[in-house]
Amino acid sequence: MTSNIITHIYFGTAGAAGLYTKAIKNALNDDANSSFIVNYYYPDDDAQKLFFKHTELSGSNRLRKFKYLRFFVRYAELVLGLLKSYIHLKKTKTRVLNYSLISQHVTELFFLYICKKRLSINIILTLHDVAPFKSSYINIFNQLTVKQKILKLADGIIVHNKSSIDSLCALFKYDAKIYCHPFPLMDPSLSRAFMERSITQCSESEKFLFLFVGHPREEKGLDILCSAWEIFSRAKNDARLIIASNIDKNSEIYNKLSVLVDVEIIGKFIPDSDYFELIGNADCVVLPYRMGTNSGIPGTVASLNTAIIASNIPMFFDNDLVPRRSLFESGSPSSLAFKMQQILTDGVKDFTINSNLISSYNAGFKSAVLNTYRDIKKQFDCI
C-alpha cells in the first residue's frame, strides 16, 4: 500500500457537512500523498467511508425512534471506525494525522494516544467549534476535561477564525502550533442531493419568507427567534417564518412556536435536498445563535444568493460572508425583530453577499488551505 504523508479523518461528514471535506480536497488538488476517511454518507465516492453506516440521520437510521439504543449502536460504530482507521494508518505509514474533533469521547482520546505513542504519528486537530456543545446524552466524563486531554496530545491545531483562537486561549492549555484558514463556502453544487433536485424560487406574490434551519440546540437561540417573532408579528407584517428542525414536539419551545401567527414548523430531520431547497426558496435565513465558533450555513446561504440575518457573536461578526447590515445584538429579541422589520422595509440587497465577493472568498480560501498544509509538512519535515 502506498505510504501517506497525511491522513485526514472527518467522521462528521454526512451529507451537506461533507462539503467541508470536499472543499479541502479540491483546494489540495487531490494530493496524491493524502488520504481521506469519512462518514458512510459523505456526498461523493472519492474517500474511504468507514463511519456510521447504520445510525447516521442522513441514512436509513432505523433506530431514530430509539434514542438511547441508537446512542449505544452509534458508539459501537465509532469504535469500529476508529479501529479500521488505525489499521489504515499503520499500513500506509502515515506521518501526520489530521483529525477533525467534533466530539470529545474517551474512545477518541485513547485512539489518538495510541496513534501518537505506538505509531509515532504527528497529530493535527481540526476544530470547527472550540467549546463543546451541550449534549442531549448523559456524559460519564466532563467534556471540557476530555477535550483538554485530547488537545494536550496535539502537535498542531487548525481553526478558522480569530474568535476560535481567543476561545482556545480562554478555555484550554495547549502546546500545539496554531494554524488558521477560513471555513469554506459550502457550495451545494458539489452535492449529489443538490444536483438531483432543482430549486424553484418562490413567487413574488407570496409573503416574505424567513427561515430557521438546523438542530434546535440551546446555543442556536431558537427561543430568541420565538420571542422576536412575537414582537415582529404585532405589526401584522406581510411575512411568514418556517422553522425546519428536528425539534421535540413535546418541548416547551415547540408549544410556544406552534401558536404564533404565520409560523410553520417542519419538525423532522431535514435531508440535504430539502435543506438546499429551503434555503434557496427563502428570502432570508435567520441565525439567532448565542454562541459558537463556526457555521457552514452562511456559505450555503451565500452560494444560493439568499439574504441572511445573524447575531453579532464573533463567528458571524468576523465572517466575510455575513454583511455588517445583517447583524443584530446577540440575545436580544427586540434587536432581532427590528432587523427583520428593516429587511422587510429596505429590501434584501444589503443583507446579501454579491457574486464578486464570493469569487474572491473562494480564491482566498484555496490559497490559505494550500499554505496551511505546506506549513504543516514543513513542521514535520515532510517536504
Buried (B, 14 or more C-beta within 10 A) or exposed (E): EEEBBBBBBBBBBBBBBBBBBBBBBBBBEEBEBBBBBBBBBBBBEEBBBBBBBBBBBBBEBEBBEEEEEBBEBBBEBBBBBBEBBBEBBBEBBBBBBBBBBBBBBEBBBEBBBBBBEEBEBBBBBBBBBBBBBEEEEEEEEEBEEBBBBBBEBBBBBBBBBEBBBBBBEEBBEBEBBBBBBBBBBBBBEBBEBBEEBEBEEEEEEEBBBBBBBBBBBEBBBBBBBBBBBBBBBEEEBEBBBBBBBBBEEEEEBBEBBBEBEBBBBBBBBBBBBBBBBBBBBBBBBBBBBBBBBBBBBBBBBBBBBBBBBBBBBBBBBBBBBBBEBBBBEBBBBEBBBBBBBBBBEEEBEEBBBEEEEBEEBBEEBBEBBBEBBEEBBEBBEBE
